[in-house]
């Protein structure tokens, strides 16, 4: 949760150094949460998929578009395998990927 809050604060910062420091701290927290979820639930789990999605949104904010795409695709793959293609959680992840494609990857 703290990582998501730091990310939101960073988005509104004008000072690029302060913004980058908050985003890097958020990345550390997201990676830690991902590691915990991976070890507790395994990779093929909705909770783990949510962390992939969170990292995807963070990397999008950090303008690391290739890593953002990779994280979103992994989240979608896991959610589709568990929940099915028509689940709202899958649609949410597809929406995040679509925003990346639409606004940043043309």
MIKE-636834 format. One record per atom (N, C-alpha, C, O): residue number from 0; residue in three letters; atom name; x, y, z. Coordinates in steps of 0.05 Angstrom, whole numbers. Layout:
% residues N
- NUM, ALA, CA, X, Y, Z;
...
% end
This chain:
% residues 106
- 0, UNK, N, 16, -24, 0;
- 0, UNK, CA, 0, 0, 0;
- 0, UNK, C, 17, 25, 0;
- 0, UNK, O, 12, 45, -14;
- 1, UNK, N, 39, 25, 16;
- 1, UNK, CA, 56, 48, 17;
- 1, UNK, C, 69, 53, -11;
- 1, UNK, O, 71, 77, -18;
- 2, UNK, N, 75, 32, -25;
- 2, UNK, CA, 87, 36, -52;
- 2, UNK, C, 67, 51, -70;
- 2, UNK, O, 75, 69, -85;
- 3, UNK, N, 42, 44, -69;
- 3, UNK, CA, 22, 57, -86;
- 3, UNK, C, 18, 86, -78;
- 3, UNK, O, 15, 103, -95;
- 4, UNK, N, 19, 92, -52;
- 4, UNK, CA, 17, 119, -42;
- 4, UNK, C, 41, 136, -51;
- 4, UNK, O, 38, 158, -61;
- 5, UNK, N, 65, 125, -48;
- 5, UNK, CA, 89, 139, -57;
- 5, UNK, C, 88, 145, -87;
- 5, UNK, O, 96, 166, -96;
- 6, UNK, N, 78, 126, -102;
- 6, UNK, CA, 76, 129, -131;
- 6, UNK, C, 57, 152, -137;
- 6, UNK, O, 63, 168, -155;
- 7, UNK, N, 34, 153, -124;
- 7, UNK, CA, 15, 175, -129;
- 7, UNK, C, 26, 202, -121;
- 7, UNK, O, 22, 222, -135;
- 8, UNK, N, 41, 203, -99;
- 8, UNK, CA, 53, 228, -91;
- 8, UNK, C, 74, 237, -112;
- 8, UNK, O, 75, 260, -120;
- 9, UNK, N, 90, 218, -121;
- 9, UNK, CA, 111, 224, -141;
- 9, UNK, C, 100, 235, -167;
- 9, UNK, O, 112, 253, -178;
- 10, UNK, N, 77, 225, -175;
- 10, UNK, CA, 65, 234, -200;
- 10, UNK, C, 60, 264, -200;
- 10, UNK, O, 62, 278, -220;
- 11, UNK, N, 54, 275, -177;
- 11, UNK, CA, 47, 304, -174;
- 11, UNK, C, 71, 321, -168;
- 11, UNK, O, 68, 346, -166;
- 12, UNK, N, 95, 310, -164;
- 12, UNK, CA, 118, 326, -157;
- 12, UNK, C, 130, 340, -182;
- 12, UNK, O, 131, 327, -204;
- 13, UNK, N, 138, 364, -179;
- 13, UNK, CA, 150, 379, -201;
- 13, UNK, C, 180, 373, -202;
- 13, UNK, O, 192, 371, -223;
- 14, UNK, N, 193, 372, -178;
- 14, UNK, CA, 222, 367, -177;
- 14, UNK, C, 228, 338, -186;
- 14, UNK, O, 219, 319, -173;
- 15, UNK, N, 242, 335, -208;
- 15, UNK, CA, 247, 309, -220;
- 15, UNK, C, 264, 291, -201;
- 15, UNK, O, 260, 267, -201;
- 16, UNK, N, 283, 302, -187;
- 16, UNK, CA, 299, 286, -168;
- 16, UNK, C, 282, 275, -146;
- 16, UNK, O, 285, 251, -139;
- 17, UNK, N, 265, 291, -134;
- 17, UNK, CA, 247, 282, -113;
- 17, UNK, C, 228, 260, -124;
- 17, UNK, O, 223, 240, -111;
- 18, UNK, N, 218, 265, -147;
- 18, UNK, CA, 199, 246, -160;
- 18, UNK, C, 213, 220, -164;
- 18, UNK, O, 202, 199, -157;
- 19, UNK, N, 238, 220, -175;
- 19, UNK, CA, 252, 196, -181;
- 19, UNK, C, 259, 180, -155;
- 19, UNK, O, 257, 156, -154;
- 20, UNK, N, 266, 195, -133;
- 20, UNK, CA, 272, 181, -108;
- 20, UNK, C, 247, 167, -97;
- 20, UNK, O, 249, 144, -88;
- 21, UNK, N, 224, 179, -99;
- 21, UNK, CA, 199, 166, -90;
- 21, UNK, C, 192, 142, -107;
- 21, UNK, O, 184, 122, -97;
- 22, UNK, N, 196, 145, -133;
- 22, UNK, CA, 190, 123, -151;
- 22, UNK, C, 209, 99, -147;
- 22, UNK, O, 200, 76, -148;
- 23, UNK, N, 234, 105, -141;
- 23, UNK, CA, 253, 83, -136;
- 23, UNK, C, 246, 69, -109;
- 23, UNK, O, 249, 45, -107;
- 24, UNK, N, 238, 85, -89;
- 24, UNK, CA, 229, 73, -64;
- 24, UNK, C, 204, 56, -68;
- 24, UNK, O, 202, 34, -57;
- 25, UNK, N, 186, 66, -84;
- 25, UNK, CA, 162, 50, -90;
- 25, UNK, C, 169, 24, -105;
- 25, UNK, O, 157, 3, -99;
- 26, UNK, N, 188, 26, -122;
- 26, UNK, CA, 197, 2, -137;
- 26, UNK, C, 208, -19, -117;
- 26, UNK, O, 201, -43, -119;
- 27, UNK, N, 224, -10, -98;
- 27, UNK, CA, 235, -29, -78;
- 27, UNK, C, 213, -42, -62;
- 27, UNK, O, 214, -66, -58;
- 28, UNK, N, 193, -27, -55;
- 28, UNK, CA, 170, -38, -40;
- 28, UNK, C, 154, -57, -57;
- 28, UNK, O, 146, -78, -47;
- 29, UNK, N, 149, -50, -82;
- 29, UNK, CA, 134, -67, -100;
- 29, UNK, C, 149, -94, -104;
- 29, UNK, O, 137, -115, -104;
- 30, UNK, N, 175, -92, -108;
- 30, UNK, CA, 191, -117, -112;
- 30, UNK, C, 191, -134, -87;
- 30, UNK, O, 191, -159, -89;
- 31, UNK, N, 192, -122, -64;
- 31, UNK, CA, 191, -137, -39;
- 31, UNK, C, 164, -151, -36;
- 31, UNK, O, 162, -174, -29;
- 32, UNK, N, 142, -136, -42;
- 32, UNK, CA, 116, -148, -41;
- 32, UNK, C, 113, -171, -61;
- 32, UNK, O, 100, -191, -54;
- 33, UNK, N, 124, -167, -85;
- 33, UNK, CA, 123, -188, -105;
- 33, UNK, C, 137, -213, -95;
- 33, UNK, O, 127, -235, -98;
- 34, UNK, N, 160, -209, -83;
- 34, UNK, CA, 176, -232, -73;
- 34, UNK, C, 160, -247, -51;
- 34, UNK, O, 160, -272, -51;
- 35, UNK, N, 148, -232, -33;
- 35, UNK, CA, 132, -245, -12;
- 35, UNK, C, 109, -260, -24;
- 35, UNK, O, 103, -283, -15;
- 36, UNK, N, 95, -248, -43;
- 36, UNK, CA, 72, -262, -55;
- 36, UNK, C, 81, -287, -70;
- 36, UNK, O, 68, -308, -69;
- 37, UNK, N, 103, -284, -85;
- 37, UNK, CA, 113, -307, -100;
- 37, UNK, C, 120, -330, -82;
- 37, UNK, O, 113, -353, -88;
- 38, UNK, N, 133, -324, -60;
- 38, UNK, CA, 140, -346, -41;
- 38, UNK, C, 117, -357, -25;
- 38, UNK, O, 116, -381, -19;
- 39, UNK, N, 97, -340, -20;
- 39, UNK, CA, 74, -349, -4;
- 39, UNK, C, 53, -364, -21;
- 39, UNK, O, 42, -384, -13;
- 40, UNK, N, 49, -354, -46;
- 40, UNK, CA, 27, -365, -62;
- 40, UNK, C, 36, -378, -88;
- 40, UNK, O, 21, -393, -100;
- 41, UNK, N, 61, -373, -96;
- 41, UNK, CA, 70, -383, -122;
- 41, UNK, C, 64, -362, -143;
- 41, UNK, O, 51, -342, -139;
- 42, UNK, N, 74, -368, -167;
- 42, UNK, CA, 71, -348, -189;
- 42, UNK, C, 42, -348, -200;
- 42, UNK, O, 32, -327, -207;
- 43, UNK, N, 30, -371, -202;
- 43, UNK, CA, 4, -373, -214;
- 43, UNK, C, -17, -370, -192;
- 43, UNK, O, -30, -389, -183;
- 44, UNK, N, -21, -345, -185;
- 44, UNK, CA, -40, -337, -164;
- 44, UNK, C, -49, -309, -169;
- 44, UNK, O, -34, -292, -179;
- 45, UNK, N, -74, -303, -163;
- 45, UNK, CA, -85, -277, -169;
- 45, UNK, C, -71, -255, -153;
- 45, UNK, O, -66, -233, -164;
- 46, UNK, N, -63, -261, -129;
- 46, UNK, CA, -49, -241, -113;
- 46, UNK, C, -22, -234, -125;
- 46, UNK, O, -14, -211, -127;
- 47, UNK, N, -8, -254, -134;
- 47, UNK, CA, 18, -250, -148;
- 47, UNK, C, 13, -234, -173;
- 47, UNK, O, 29, -215, -180;
- 48, UNK, N, -8, -240, -188;
- 48, UNK, CA, -14, -226, -213;
- 48, UNK, C, -20, -196, -207;
- 48, UNK, O, -12, -179, -223;
- 49, UNK, N, -33, -191, -185;
- 49, UNK, CA, -38, -163, -178;
- 49, UNK, C, -11, -148, -174;
- 49, UNK, O, -9, -124, -181;
- 50, UNK, N, 8, -161, -162;
- 50, UNK, CA, 34, -148, -158;
- 50, UNK, C, 48, -143, -185;
- 50, UNK, O, 62, -123, -189;
- 51, UNK, N, 45, -162, -204;
- 51, UNK, CA, 56, -157, -231;
- 51, UNK, C, 43, -132, -243;
- 51, UNK, O, 56, -115, -254;
- 52, UNK, N, 17, -130, -239;
- 52, UNK, CA, 3, -106, -250;
- 52, UNK, C, 12, -81, -236;
- 52, UNK, O, 15, -60, -250;
- 53, UNK, N, 16, -81, -210;
- 53, UNK, CA, 25, -58, -196;
- 53, UNK, C, 53, -49, -206;
- 53, UNK, O, 58, -25, -210;
- 54, UNK, N, 70, -69, -211;
- 54, UNK, CA, 96, -62, -222;
- 54, UNK, C, 94, -51, -250;
- 54, UNK, O, 108, -33, -258;
- 55, UNK, N, 75, -62, -265;
- 55, UNK, CA, 71, -51, -292;
- 55, UNK, C, 63, -22, -292;
- 55, UNK, O, 73, -6, -308;
- 56, UNK, N, 45, -15, -274;
- 56, UNK, CA, 36, 13, -272;
- 56, UNK, C, 59, 31, -262;
- 56, UNK, O, 62, 53, -272;
- 57, UNK, N, 75, 20, -244;
- 57, UNK, CA, 98, 36, -234;
- 57, UNK, C, 118, 40, -257;
- 57, UNK, O, 128, 63, -261;
- 58, UNK, N, 125, 19, -271;
- 58, UNK, CA, 144, 22, -293;
- 58, UNK, C, 134, 40, -315;
- 58, UNK, O, 149, 54, -328;
- 59, UNK, N, 108, 40, -319;
- 59, UNK, CA, 96, 59, -338;
- 59, UNK, C, 101, 88, -328;
- 59, UNK, O, 109, 105, -344;
- 60, UNK, N, 96, 93, -303;
- 60, UNK, CA, 101, 119, -291;
- 60, UNK, C, 131, 127, -294;
- 60, UNK, O, 138, 150, -298;
- 61, UNK, N, 148, 107, -291;
- 61, UNK, CA, 177, 112, -292;
- 61, UNK, C, 187, 113, -321;
- 61, UNK, O, 211, 117, -326;
- 62, UNK, N, 169, 110, -340;
- 62, UNK, CA, 175, 111, -369;
- 62, UNK, C, 193, 88, -378;
- 62, UNK, O, 208, 91, -397;
- 63, UNK, N, 192, 66, -363;
- 63, UNK, CA, 206, 42, -371;
- 63, UNK, C, 184, 24, -385;
- 63, UNK, O, 174, 5, -373;
- 64, UNK, N, 178, 31, -409;
- 64, UNK, CA, 155, 20, -423;
- 64, UNK, C, 158, -10, -430;
- 64, UNK, O, 138, -24, -429;
- 65, UNK, N, 182, -19, -436;
- 65, UNK, CA, 185, -47, -443;
- 65, UNK, C, 180, -64, -418;
- 65, UNK, O, 167, -86, -420;
- 66, UNK, N, 190, -55, -395;
- 66, UNK, CA, 185, -70, -370;
- 66, UNK, C, 156, -68, -362;
- 66, UNK, O, 145, -88, -351;
- 67, UNK, N, 144, -46, -366;
- 67, UNK, CA, 115, -42, -360;
- 67, UNK, C, 99, -62, -376;
- 67, UNK, O, 81, -75, -366;
- 68, UNK, N, 105, -63, -402;
- 68, UNK, CA, 90, -82, -419;
- 68, UNK, C, 93, -110, -410;
- 68, UNK, O, 74, -125, -408;
- 69, UNK, N, 118, -118, -403;
- 69, UNK, CA, 123, -145, -394;
- 69, UNK, C, 107, -152, -369;
- 69, UNK, O, 96, -174, -367;
- 70, UNK, N, 107, -134, -350;
- 70, UNK, CA, 92, -138, -325;
- 70, UNK, C, 62, -140, -330;
- 70, UNK, O, 49, -158, -318;
- 71, UNK, N, 51, -123, -346;
- 71, UNK, CA, 22, -124, -353;
- 71, UNK, C, 15, -150, -367;
- 71, UNK, O, -5, -162, -361;
- 72, UNK, N, 31, -158, -386;
- 72, UNK, CA, 26, -183, -400;
- 72, UNK, C, 26, -207, -381;
- 72, UNK, O, 10, -226, -384;
- 73, UNK, N, 45, -207, -362;
- 73, UNK, CA, 46, -229, -343;
- 73, UNK, C, 22, -229, -325;
- 73, UNK, O, 11, -251, -320;
- 74, UNK, N, 13, -206, -316;
- 74, UNK, CA, -11, -204, -299;
- 74, UNK, C, -35, -215, -315;
- 74, UNK, O, -51, -230, -304;
- 75, UNK, N, -38, -207, -340;
- 75, UNK, CA, -60, -216, -356;
- 75, UNK, C, -60, -246, -360;
- 75, UNK, O, -80, -260, -357;
- 76, UNK, N, -37, -257, -366;
- 76, UNK, CA, -34, -286, -371;
- 76, UNK, C, -43, -301, -346;
- 76, UNK, O, -58, -320, -348;
- 77, UNK, N, -33, -294, -323;
- 77, UNK, CA, -39, -308, -298;
- 77, UNK, C, -69, -305, -292;
- 77, UNK, O, -82, -326, -287;
- 78, UNK, N, -80, -281, -294;
- 78, UNK, CA, -108, -277, -288;
- 78, UNK, C, -126, -293, -307;
- 78, UNK, O, -146, -304, -299;
- 79, UNK, N, -119, -292, -333;
- 79, UNK, CA, -136, -307, -352;
- 79, UNK, C, -136, -337, -346;
- 79, UNK, O, -156, -350, -348;
- 80, UNK, N, -113, -348, -339;
- 80, UNK, CA, -111, -376, -333;
- 80, UNK, C, -127, -384, -309;
- 80, UNK, O, -138, -406, -308;
- 81, UNK, N, -128, -367, -289;
- 81, UNK, CA, -143, -373, -265;
- 81, UNK, C, -172, -365, -266;
- 81, UNK, O, -189, -381, -258;
- 82, UNK, N, -178, -341, -276;
- 82, UNK, CA, -204, -330, -274;
- 82, UNK, C, -220, -332, -300;
- 82, UNK, O, -245, -330, -300;
- 83, UNK, N, -207, -337, -322;
- 83, UNK, CA, -220, -337, -348;
- 83, UNK, C, -218, -310, -362;
- 83, UNK, O, -214, -289, -348;
- 84, UNK, N, -221, -310, -388;
- 84, UNK, CA, -217, -285, -404;
- 84, UNK, C, -238, -264, -399;
- 84, UNK, O, -233, -240, -404;
- 85, UNK, N, -262, -271, -388;
- 85, UNK, CA, -283, -252, -385;
- 85, UNK, C, -286, -240, -357;
- 85, UNK, O, -305, -226, -351;
- 86, UNK, N, -267, -245, -340;
- 86, UNK, CA, -268, -235, -313;
- 86, UNK, C, -261, -205, -312;
- 86, UNK, O, -243, -197, -327;
- 87, UNK, N, -275, -190, -295;
- 87, UNK, CA, -269, -161, -293;
- 87, UNK, C, -240, -155, -285;
- 87, UNK, O, -229, -134, -293;
- 88, UNK, N, -228, -172, -269;
- 88, UNK, CA, -200, -168, -261;
- 88, UNK, C, -181, -170, -285;
- 88, UNK, O, -161, -156, -287;
- 89, UNK, N, -188, -187, -304;
- 89, UNK, CA, -172, -190, -328;
- 89, UNK, C, -176, -165, -345;
- 89, UNK, O, -157, -154, -356;
- 90, UNK, N, -201, -156, -347;
- 90, UNK, CA, -207, -131, -362;
- 90, UNK, C, -192, -107, -351;
- 90, UNK, O, -182, -91, -366;
- 91, UNK, N, -190, -105, -325;
- 91, UNK, CA, -175, -83, -313;
- 91, UNK, C, -146, -84, -321;
- 91, UNK, O, -134, -63, -328;
- 92, UNK, N, -133, -107, -321;
- 92, UNK, CA, -106, -109, -329;
- 92, UNK, C, -102, -103, -359;
- 92, UNK, O, -82, -91, -367;
- 93, UNK, N, -121, -112, -375;
- 93, UNK, CA, -120, -106, -404;
- 93, UNK, C, -122, -76, -408;
- 93, UNK, O, -109, -64, -425;
- 94, UNK, N, -139, -62, -392;
- 94, UNK, CA, -141, -33, -393;
- 94, UNK, C, -116, -19, -387;
- 94, UNK, O, -109, 1, -400;
- 95, UNK, N, -101, -29, -367;
- 95, UNK, CA, -75, -16, -361;
- 95, UNK, C, -55, -20, -384;
- 95, UNK, O, -41, -1, -391;
- 96, UNK, N, -55, -43, -396;
- 96, UNK, CA, -38, -48, -419;
- 96, UNK, C, -47, -31, -443;
- 96, UNK, O, -30, -20, -457;
- 97, UNK, N, -72, -28, -447;
- 97, UNK, CA, -82, -11, -469;
- 97, UNK, C, -74, 18, -465;
- 97, UNK, O, -67, 32, -484;
- 98, UNK, N, -75, 28, -440;
- 98, UNK, CA, -66, 55, -435;
- 98, UNK, C, -36, 59, -442;
- 98, UNK, O, -28, 79, -453;
- 99, UNK, N, -20, 39, -435;
- 99, UNK, CA, 8, 40, -442;
- 99, UNK, C, 11, 41, -472;
- 99, UNK, O, 27, 58, -483;
- 100, UNK, N, -3, 24, -487;
- 100, UNK, CA, -1, 23, -516;
- 100, UNK, C, -11, 49, -528;
- 100, UNK, O, 1, 60, -546;
- 101, UNK, N, -34, 58, -519;
- 101, UNK, CA, -47, 81, -530;
- 101, UNK, C, -32, 107, -526;
- 101, UNK, O, -28, 123, -545;
- 102, UNK, N, -22, 112, -502;
- 102, UNK, CA, -11, 138, -495;
- 102, UNK, C, 20, 138, -498;
- 102, UNK, O, 31, 160, -501;
- 103, UNK, N, 33, 115, -496;
- 103, UNK, CA, 62, 116, -496;
- 103, UNK, C, 76, 100, -517;
- 103, UNK, O, 98, 106, -525;
- 104, UNK, N, 63, 80, -528;
- 104, UNK, CA, 75, 64, -548;
- 104, UNK, C, 62, 67, -575;
- 104, UNK, O, 70, 54, -595;
- 105, UNK, N, 43, 85, -577;
- 105, UNK, CA, 29, 91, -602;
- 105, UNK, C, 18, 66, -616;
- 105, UNK, O, 6, 68, -637;
% end
